Amino acid sequence: MNHQNISRENYQTYVWFRKAAELGDAYAQFNLGLMYKKGEGIERDYAAAFKWLRQAAQQGLAFAQNHLGALYYNGRGVEKSDPEAAYWFRHAADQGDASAQQNLGQMYRKGRGVEQNYDMALAWFYRAAEQSVASAQNLLAECYLYGHGATVNYPLAMAWFRKAAVQGDSQAQLNLGLMYKRGLGVEASDAQALCWFRQAAAQGDPMAQRHLGVAYADGLGVRADPLRAVAWLQRAGDQGDREAQFHLGVILSSGQGVDQDEARALGWYLRSAKQGHMLAQYNLGSMYANGRGVGRDEQRALEWYRRAADQGAANAQFNLGVACANGHGVPRDDARAAQWYKLAAEQGDASAQNNLGVMYANGQGVPRDDALAVYWYGKAAEQGHALAQYNLGGMYDSGRGVPRDTVRSYMWMLLAAEGGDETASASKSIVARRLSPTEIGSALDLTRQWQVSHAGIAPTGPRAG
């Protein structure tokens, strides 16, 4: 042992524990193992810790058995072994060691070293919780919250969360705040949620810090305060919370109550995007595409759009479709464009639905299919997409993919013109000249009926990638 930097008092403690341990005293063996494990008074040495803790554990000392299980669990001083960890946790738990009971419950919850069994996890968490172990009380509450080993029971979950929270357990404080925020088993209250988020955030919990930041940003349970929002979100973001990093990017890029700083926004988006946050990846792609906070870089934009698109971001899929259709940053590829448009269209993206309709109507990247063109134009038109309404009107006028119907053609042209499509404004007059006054009246009736049934839908125009 290197004891050059050890105080005389610590060295004497070590010496006495060592002498007693070598004589077989279990408590001395445990204390000596703990000194090696924690590096308190002597140089940390997990192998030595394992040696002495095992000797104490074999003599039946519950504290040592629990610590020995932890060494096996983490593979410190010994080869990692979940079955051995569970074996020693059980020995200590059977003797009433609360920490071991919680650890054994975790093994059952995760199915490590034992077959996963939520009933057994709950039973062991309950034993530890009854001994007032706050972290076990939180875990027990989570069982009742999510229905693991028990029927979902929000009042019981809240009761156990509260027991742990008043003891200062930050995870329980966070969970209690979330129950108030979401109204689970209690009337939703942003103010109550904020109270618990504050306590957990003050202890450094990044998720609580993020929720506190969002509350200040949106004025939930407290007067909106953008500067405090940024401060709390930054604390969470600095700890790696990707949601907080994303929110910081949004606030800084838009200048919501703070000085707009797109360069800083880009940095936060980048940190979040690297952790796989889909919307951060999309926003980062948009910043590179438009040269916001950074020099315009088409290739990097496409790289981040692709990452977001692979996670299902419809906007990113649409933008990739536009890039492939126009050869922006990639070789022009109509077939690939149609694939990206379809992915976005199937998620309800109106611009993608319209563009996919165009590709089917013209046979670009897909076999020409007027019926499918009408189908996708219709999907977009029903969402108020003005260009799709114009295109659908054209299909009805020419009888492509649908029986020719100039009344419905005029109806869609009228809607498109009111939605701001300039081509439709001119075309509707041409169609109207072929209609009788009665037919025009019918088209106007259809237009009014559509507008009433779609009252909550705002007209939209074509979107660039």
C-alpha positions as CSV (number, residue, x, y, z in Angstrom):
1,M,0.0,0.0,0.0
2,N,1.2,3.5,-0.9
3,H,0.7,5.6,2.2
4,Q,3.0,8.5,1.5
5,N,0.0,11.0,1.2
6,I,-2.1,9.4,3.9
7,S,-2.6,11.3,7.2
8,R,-1.3,9.6,10.3
9,E,-4.8,9.3,11.7
10,N,-6.1,7.5,8.6
11,Y,-3.1,5.3,8.4
12,Q,-3.5,4.2,12.1
13,T,-7.2,3.4,11.3
14,Y,-6.1,1.4,8.4
15,V,-3.5,-0.5,10.5
16,W,-6.0,-1.4,13.2
17,F,-8.7,-2.5,10.7
18,R,-6.0,-4.6,8.9
19,K,-4.8,-6.3,12.1
20,A,-8.4,-7.1,13.1
21,A,-9.4,-8.2,9.6
22,E,-6.5,-10.6,9.4
23,L,-7.6,-12.1,12.7
24,G,-11.0,-12.8,11.1
25,D,-13.1,-9.9,12.5
26,A,-16.0,-9.5,10.0
27,Y,-16.7,-5.9,10.8
28,A,-13.0,-5.0,10.4
29,Q,-12.9,-6.9,7.1
30,F,-16.0,-4.9,6.0
31,N,-14.6,-1.5,7.0
32,L,-11.2,-2.3,5.5
33,G,-13.0,-3.3,2.2
34,L,-15.0,-0.2,2.3
35,M,-11.8,1.9,2.7
36,Y,-10.3,0.3,-0.4
37,K,-13.6,0.6,-2.3
38,K,-14.1,4.3,-1.6
39,G,-10.4,5.3,-1.5
40,E,-10.9,6.9,1.9
41,G,-7.6,7.2,3.8
42,I,-5.9,4.9,1.4
43,E,-5.4,4.5,-2.4
44,R,-8.6,3.1,-4.0
45,D,-8.1,-0.6,-4.9
46,Y,-11.2,-2.5,-6.0
47,A,-9.4,-5.8,-6.1
48,A,-8.4,-5.4,-2.4
49,A,-11.9,-4.2,-1.6
50,F,-13.4,-7.3,-3.2
51,K,-11.0,-9.5,-1.2
52,W,-12.0,-8.1,2.2
53,L,-15.7,-7.6,1.5
54,R,-16.0,-11.2,0.3
55,Q,-14.4,-12.5,3.5
56,A,-16.9,-10.4,5.6
57,A,-19.8,-11.4,3.3
58,Q,-18.9,-15.1,3.7
59,Q,-19.2,-14.6,7.5
60,G,-22.8,-13.4,7.0
61,L,-22.4,-9.6,7.4
62,A,-25.3,-8.1,5.4
63,F,-23.6,-4.7,4.7
64,A,-20.6,-6.6,3.2
65,Q,-22.9,-8.8,1.2
66,N,-24.7,-5.8,-0.4
67,H,-21.4,-4.1,-1.2
68,L,-20.0,-7.3,-2.6
69,G,-23.1,-7.6,-4.8
70,A,-22.4,-4.1,-6.1
71,L,-18.8,-5.0,-7.1
72,Y,-20.1,-8.0,-9.1
73,Y,-22.9,-5.8,-10.6
74,N,-20.4,-3.1,-11.8
75,G,-17.5,-5.5,-12.5
76,R,-15.1,-3.7,-10.1
77,G,-12.3,-5.8,-8.7
78,V,-13.9,-8.9,-10.1
79,E,-15.4,-10.0,-13.4
80,K,-18.9,-8.6,-13.9
81,S,-21.6,-11.1,-13.0
82,D,-25.3,-10.3,-12.6
83,P,-26.1,-13.8,-11.2
84,E,-23.4,-13.3,-8.5
85,A,-24.7,-9.8,-7.8
86,A,-28.2,-11.0,-7.4
87,Y,-27.0,-13.9,-5.1
88,W,-25.3,-11.6,-2.7
89,F,-28.0,-8.9,-2.8
90,R,-30.5,-11.6,-1.8
91,H,-28.4,-12.8,1.1
92,A,-28.3,-9.2,2.4
93,A,-31.9,-8.5,1.6
94,D,-33.1,-11.6,3.5
95,Q,-31.3,-10.2,6.5
96,G,-33.3,-7.0,6.2
97,D,-30.7,-4.7,4.6
98,A,-32.8,-2.0,3.0
99,S,-30.2,-1.0,0.4
100,A,-29.8,-4.7,-0.7
101,Q,-33.6,-5.0,-0.9
102,Q,-33.8,-2.1,-3.2
103,N,-30.9,-3.5,-5.3
104,L,-32.5,-6.9,-5.5
105,G,-35.8,-5.2,-6.6
106,Q,-33.8,-3.4,-9.4
107,M,-32.4,-6.8,-10.5
108,Y,-35.9,-8.2,-10.8
109,R,-37.2,-5.0,-12.5
110,K,-34.5,-5.1,-15.2
111,G,-34.2,-8.9,-15.4
112,R,-30.5,-8.9,-14.6
113,G,-29.1,-12.1,-13.0
114,V,-32.7,-13.2,-12.4
115,E,-35.7,-13.7,-14.6
116,Q,-37.6,-10.3,-15.0
117,N,-40.4,-10.3,-12.5
118,Y,-42.2,-7.0,-11.7
119,D,-44.2,-8.6,-8.9
120,M,-40.9,-9.6,-7.1
121,A,-39.5,-6.1,-7.9
122,L,-42.4,-4.4,-6.2
123,A,-42.2,-6.7,-3.2
124,W,-38.6,-5.9,-2.5
125,F,-39.1,-2.2,-3.2
126,Y,-41.9,-2.3,-0.7
127,R,-39.7,-3.8,2.0
128,A,-37.0,-1.1,1.5
129,A,-39.6,1.6,1.3
130,E,-41.1,0.6,4.6
131,Q,-37.7,1.2,6.1
132,S,-38.0,4.8,4.8
133,V,-35.4,4.5,2.0
134,A,-36.4,7.4,-0.2
135,S,-35.0,6.0,-3.4
136,A,-36.9,2.8,-2.8
137,Q,-40.1,4.8,-2.1
138,N,-39.7,6.5,-5.5
139,L,-39.2,3.1,-7.2
140,L,-42.2,1.7,-5.5
141,A,-44.3,4.7,-6.6
142,E,-43.1,4.2,-10.2
143,C,-44.5,0.6,-10.0
144,Y,-47.9,2.0,-9.1
145,L,-47.6,4.8,-11.7
146,Y,-46.8,2.4,-14.6
147,G,-48.6,-0.7,-13.4
148,H,-45.4,-2.8,-12.9
149,G,-46.3,-5.6,-10.6
150,A,-49.5,-3.9,-9.6
151,T,-52.6,-2.3,-11.1
152,V,-52.0,1.3,-12.0
153,N,-52.9,3.3,-8.9
154,Y,-52.2,7.1,-9.1
155,P,-53.2,7.9,-5.5
156,L,-50.7,5.3,-4.2
157,A,-48.1,6.4,-6.6
158,M,-48.5,10.0,-5.4
159,A,-48.4,9.0,-1.8
160,W,-45.1,7.2,-2.1
161,F,-43.6,9.9,-4.3
162,R,-44.5,12.4,-1.7
163,K,-42.9,10.3,1.1
164,A,-39.7,10.2,-0.9
165,A,-39.9,13.8,-2.1
166,V,-40.2,15.3,1.5
167,Q,-37.1,13.4,2.3
168,G,-35.3,15.2,-0.5
169,D,-35.2,12.6,-3.2
170,S,-34.9,14.6,-6.4
171,Q,-36.3,11.9,-8.7
172,A,-39.4,11.7,-6.6
173,Q,-39.7,15.5,-6.6
174,L,-39.5,15.4,-10.3
175,N,-42.1,12.6,-10.6
176,L,-44.4,14.4,-8.2
177,G,-44.1,17.5,-10.3
178,L,-44.9,15.5,-13.5
179,M,-48.0,14.1,-11.9
180,Y,-49.3,17.5,-11.1
181,K,-48.4,18.8,-14.5
182,R,-50.2,16.0,-16.3
183,G,-53.1,15.7,-13.9
184,L,-52.5,12.1,-13.0
185,G,-54.7,11.2,-10.0
186,V,-54.9,14.9,-9.0
187,E,-56.2,18.1,-10.6
188,A,-53.6,19.4,-13.0
189,S,-51.7,22.3,-11.5
190,D,-48.8,24.1,-13.1
191,A,-48.2,25.9,-9.9
192,Q,-47.9,22.7,-7.8
193,A,-45.8,21.1,-10.6
194,L,-43.5,24.1,-10.5
195,C,-43.0,23.9,-6.7
196,W,-41.6,20.3,-7.0
197,F,-39.6,21.0,-10.2
198,R,-37.9,23.8,-8.3
199,Q,-36.9,21.5,-5.5
200,A,-35.5,18.9,-7.8
201,A,-33.9,21.4,-10.1
202,A,-32.1,23.0,-7.1
203,Q,-30.5,19.6,-6.5
204,G,-29.2,19.5,-10.1
205,D,-31.8,17.2,-11.7
206,P,-31.5,18.1,-15.4
207,M,-35.0,17.0,-16.4
208,A,-36.5,19.1,-13.6
209,Q,-34.3,22.0,-14.7
210,R,-35.6,21.7,-18.2
211,H,-39.3,21.6,-17.0
212,L,-38.6,24.6,-14.9
213,G,-37.0,26.4,-17.9
214,V,-40.0,25.6,-20.1
215,A,-42.4,26.8,-17.4
216,Y,-40.6,30.2,-17.3
217,A,-40.5,30.3,-21.1
218,D,-44.3,29.6,-21.5
219,G,-45.6,31.2,-18.3
220,L,-46.8,27.9,-16.8
221,G,-47.6,28.4,-13.1
222,V,-45.4,31.5,-13.0
223,R,-45.1,34.8,-14.9
224,A,-43.1,34.2,-18.1
225,D,-39.5,35.1,-17.7
226,P,-37.3,34.4,-20.8
227,L,-34.0,35.1,-19.1
228,R,-34.8,32.7,-16.2
229,A,-36.0,30.2,-18.8
230,V,-32.7,30.4,-20.6
231,A,-30.7,30.1,-17.4
232,W,-32.5,26.9,-16.3
233,L,-32.5,25.4,-19.7
234,Q,-28.8,26.1,-20.0
235,R,-28.1,24.3,-16.7
236,A,-30.0,21.2,-18.0
237,G,-28.4,21.5,-21.4
238,D,-24.9,21.6,-19.9
239,Q,-25.7,18.3,-18.3
240,G,-26.6,16.8,-21.6
241,D,-30.4,17.1,-21.6
242,R,-31.1,17.0,-25.3
243,E,-34.7,18.4,-24.9
244,A,-33.3,21.4,-23.0
245,Q,-30.7,21.9,-25.7
246,F,-33.4,21.9,-28.4
247,H,-35.5,24.4,-26.5
248,L,-32.5,26.7,-26.1
249,G,-32.0,26.5,-29.8
250,V,-35.6,27.5,-30.5
251,I,-35.6,30.4,-28.0
252,L,-32.2,31.8,-29.2
253,S,-33.0,31.4,-32.9
254,S,-36.3,33.1,-32.7
255,G,-35.3,35.7,-30.1
256,Q,-38.3,34.9,-27.8
257,G,-37.9,37.5,-25.1
258,V,-34.1,37.4,-25.4
259,D,-31.6,38.8,-27.9
260,Q,-31.7,36.7,-31.0
261,D,-28.4,34.8,-31.4
262,E,-28.5,32.3,-34.2
263,A,-24.8,31.3,-33.8
264,R,-25.5,30.2,-30.2
265,A,-28.8,28.6,-31.3
266,L,-26.9,26.6,-33.9
267,G,-24.5,25.3,-31.2
268,W,-27.4,24.1,-29.0
269,Y,-29.2,22.5,-31.9
270,L,-25.9,20.7,-32.8
271,R,-25.5,19.3,-29.3
272,S,-29.1,18.1,-29.3
273,A,-29.0,16.8,-32.8
274,K,-25.9,14.7,-32.1
275,Q,-27.9,13.0,-29.4
276,G,-30.5,12.1,-31.9
277,H,-33.1,14.7,-31.3
278,M,-35.2,14.6,-34.5
279,L,-36.5,18.2,-34.5
280,A,-33.1,19.6,-33.6
281,Q,-31.7,17.7,-36.6
282,Y,-34.3,19.2,-38.8
283,N,-33.8,22.7,-37.5
284,L,-30.0,22.3,-37.8
285,G,-30.5,21.3,-41.4
286,S,-32.7,24.4,-42.0
287,M,-30.0,26.7,-40.6
288,Y,-27.3,25.2,-42.8
289,A,-29.7,25.4,-45.8
290,N,-30.5,29.0,-45.2
291,G,-27.2,30.2,-43.9
292,R,-28.5,31.2,-40.5
293,G,-25.9,31.4,-37.7
294,V,-23.4,29.7,-40.1
295,G,-22.3,29.9,-43.7
296,R,-24.7,28.3,-46.1
297,D,-23.8,24.6,-46.6
298,E,-26.0,22.5,-48.8
299,Q,-24.3,19.2,-48.0
300,R,-24.5,19.6,-44.3
301,A,-28.1,20.7,-44.6
302,L,-28.9,17.5,-46.5
303,E,-26.9,15.4,-44.0
304,W,-29.0,16.6,-41.1
305,Y,-32.2,16.5,-43.1
306,R,-31.4,12.8,-43.8
307,R,-30.9,12.0,-40.1
308,A,-34.2,13.7,-39.2
309,A,-35.9,12.0,-42.1
310,D,-34.7,8.6,-41.1
311,Q,-36.4,9.2,-37.8
312,G,-39.6,10.1,-39.5
313,A,-39.6,13.9,-39.7
314,A,-42.0,14.7,-42.5
315,N,-40.6,18.2,-43.1
316,A,-37.2,16.7,-43.6
317,Q,-38.5,14.0,-45.9
318,F,-40.2,16.7,-48.0
319,N,-37.1,18.7,-48.2
320,L,-35.1,15.7,-49.4
321,G,-37.7,15.1,-52.0
322,V,-37.3,18.6,-53.3
323,A,-33.5,18.3,-53.3
324,C,-33.7,15.0,-55.3
325,A,-36.4,16.4,-57.7
326,N,-34.3,19.5,-58.5
327,G,-30.8,18.2,-58.1
328,H,-29.9,20.5,-55.2
329,G,-26.8,19.1,-53.5
330,V,-27.5,15.6,-55.0
331,P,-27.8,14.2,-58.5
332,R,-31.4,14.7,-59.8
333,D,-33.3,11.5,-59.1
334,D,-37.1,11.6,-59.6
335,A,-37.6,8.1,-58.3
336,R,-35.8,8.9,-55.1
337,A,-37.8,12.2,-54.9
338,A,-41.0,10.3,-55.2
339,Q,-40.0,8.0,-52.4
340,W,-39.2,10.8,-50.0
341,Y,-42.5,12.7,-51.0
342,K,-44.5,9.5,-50.3
343,L,-43.0,9.0,-46.9
344,A,-43.9,12.6,-46.0
345,A,-47.3,12.4,-47.7
346,E,-48.3,9.3,-45.8
347,Q,-47.7,11.4,-42.6
348,G,-50.1,14.1,-43.8
349,D,-47.6,16.6,-45.2
350,A,-49.8,18.6,-47.7
351,S,-47.0,19.9,-49.8
352,A,-45.6,16.4,-50.2
353,Q,-49.0,15.1,-51.1
354,N,-49.4,17.7,-53.8
355,N,-45.9,17.1,-55.2
356,L,-46.4,13.4,-55.2
357,G,-49.7,14.0,-57.1
358,V,-47.7,16.0,-59.7
359,M,-45.2,13.1,-60.1
360,Y,-48.0,10.6,-60.7
361,A,-49.8,13.0,-63.1
362,N,-46.6,13.5,-65.1
363,G,-45.0,10.0,-64.7
364,Q,-41.9,11.5,-63.0
365,G,-40.1,8.9,-61.0
366,V,-43.2,6.7,-60.9
367,P,-45.4,5.2,-63.6
368,R,-48.1,7.7,-64.7
369,D,-51.3,7.1,-62.7
370,D,-54.0,9.7,-62.9
371,A,-56.1,8.0,-60.3
372,L,-53.2,8.2,-57.8
373,A,-52.6,11.8,-58.8
374,V,-56.2,12.6,-58.0
375,Y,-55.9,10.7,-54.7
376,W,-52.9,12.7,-53.5
377,Y,-54.2,16.0,-54.8
378,G,-57.4,15.3,-52.9
379,K,-55.5,14.6,-49.7
380,A,-53.7,17.9,-49.9
381,A,-56.7,19.8,-51.1
382,E,-58.8,18.8,-48.1
383,Q,-56.1,20.3,-45.9
384,G,-56.5,23.7,-47.7
385,H,-53.4,23.4,-49.9
386,A,-54.3,26.0,-52.6
387,L,-52.0,24.6,-55.4
388,A,-53.4,21.1,-54.8
389,Q,-56.9,22.5,-55.0
390,Y,-56.0,24.0,-58.4
391,N,-54.4,20.8,-59.6
392,L,-57.4,18.8,-58.5
393,G,-59.7,21.2,-60.3
394,G,-57.7,20.7,-63.4
395,M,-58.1,16.9,-63.2
396,Y,-61.9,17.3,-62.8
397,D,-61.9,19.7,-65.8
398,S,-60.0,17.3,-68.0
399,G,-61.5,14.1,-66.7
400,R,-58.2,12.6,-65.8
401,G,-58.3,10.0,-63.1
402,V,-61.9,11.0,-62.2
403,P,-65.1,11.5,-64.3
404,R,-65.2,14.9,-65.9
405,D,-67.1,17.3,-63.7
406,T,-66.8,21.0,-64.5
407,V,-68.9,22.0,-61.5
408,R,-66.5,20.4,-59.1
409,S,-63.6,21.7,-61.2
410,Y,-65.0,25.2,-60.7
411,M,-65.5,24.6,-57.0
412,W,-61.9,23.6,-56.5
413,M,-60.7,26.5,-58.6
414,L,-62.7,28.9,-56.5
415,L,-61.2,27.5,-53.3
416,A,-57.7,27.6,-54.8
417,A,-58.1,31.3,-55.9
418,E,-59.4,32.3,-52.4
419,G,-56.4,30.5,-51.0
420,G,-54.1,32.7,-52.9
421,D,-53.2,30.7,-56.0
422,E,-52.8,33.2,-58.9
423,T,-53.1,30.7,-61.7
424,A,-56.4,29.5,-60.3
425,S,-57.7,33.1,-60.3
426,A,-57.3,33.2,-64.0
427,S,-58.3,29.6,-64.7
428,K,-61.6,29.8,-62.8
429,S,-62.9,32.4,-65.2
430,I,-62.2,30.1,-68.2
431,V,-64.1,27.2,-66.5
432,A,-66.9,29.5,-65.6
433,R,-67.6,30.4,-69.2
434,R,-68.4,26.8,-69.9
435,L,-71.0,26.6,-67.1
436,S,-74.7,27.6,-67.0
437,P,-75.9,29.9,-64.2
438,T,-77.5,26.9,-62.5
439,E,-74.2,25.0,-62.6
440,I,-72.3,28.0,-61.2
441,G,-74.9,28.2,-58.4
442,S,-74.3,24.6,-57.6
443,A,-70.5,25.1,-57.6
444,L,-70.9,28.1,-55.2
445,D,-73.1,25.9,-52.9
446,L,-70.5,23.2,-52.9
447,T,-67.8,25.8,-52.2
448,R,-69.7,27.2,-49.2
449,Q,-70.4,23.7,-47.9
450,W,-66.7,22.8,-48.0
451,Q,-65.8,26.0,-46.3
452,V,-68.2,25.4,-43.5
453,S,-67.1,21.8,-43.0
454,H,-63.4,22.9,-43.1
455,A,-63.8,26.1,-41.0
456,G,-60.8,25.4,-38.9
457,I,-58.4,24.9,-41.8
458,A,-56.3,27.9,-43.0
459,P,-55.4,27.9,-46.7
460,T,-51.8,27.1,-47.5
461,G,-49.7,27.6,-50.5
462,P,-46.8,25.6,-51.9
463,R,-43.7,25.2,-49.7
464,A,-40.1,25.4,-50.8
465,G,-37.6,22.8,-49.5
